[in-house]
Amino acid sequence: MNFDKLKPYVREAKEKKVDAPRELPIRYLVAYQIILVVEGEAVIHAKDRDYRIETGNCVFIQPNEPHSYTIVNNFRELHVY
């Protein structure tokens, strides 16, 4: 998909792969974030809850929402900001 055609609605899109096991630190983003899980499993830690996500899941994170990840299985995701 050509994400350039979606501007100004999509600021950036990138694919990321992380090998398990791994902890990713807490981060804050100033834009809305959509995550499509292409492969693997992870746990997102946000607010007072944990969300298990796996292949095929789509996650929507609001701006300035602190969140971190625990990668359970080798994980590949598509980020759209």
Rosetta blueprint (number, residue, H / E / L):
1 M L
2 N L
3 F H
4 D H
5 K H
6 L H
7 K L
8 P L
9 Y L
10 V L
11 R L
12 E L
13 A E
14 K E
15 E E
16 K E
17 K E
18 V E
19 D L
20 A L
21 P L
22 R E
23 E E
24 L E
25 P E
26 I E
27 R E
28 Y L
29 L L
30 V L
31 A L
32 Y L
33 Q E
34 I E
35 I E
36 L E
37 V E
38 V E
39 E E
40 G E
41 E E
42 A E
43 V E
44 I E
45 H E
46 A E
47 K L
48 D L
49 R E
50 D E
51 Y E
52 R E
53 I E
54 E E
55 T L
56 G L
57 N L
58 C E
59 V E
60 F E
61 I E
62 Q L
63 P L
64 N L
65 E L
66 P L
67 H E
68 S E
69 Y E
70 T E
71 I E
72 V E
73 N E
74 N E
75 F E
76 R E
77 E E
78 L E
79 H E
80 V E
81 Y L
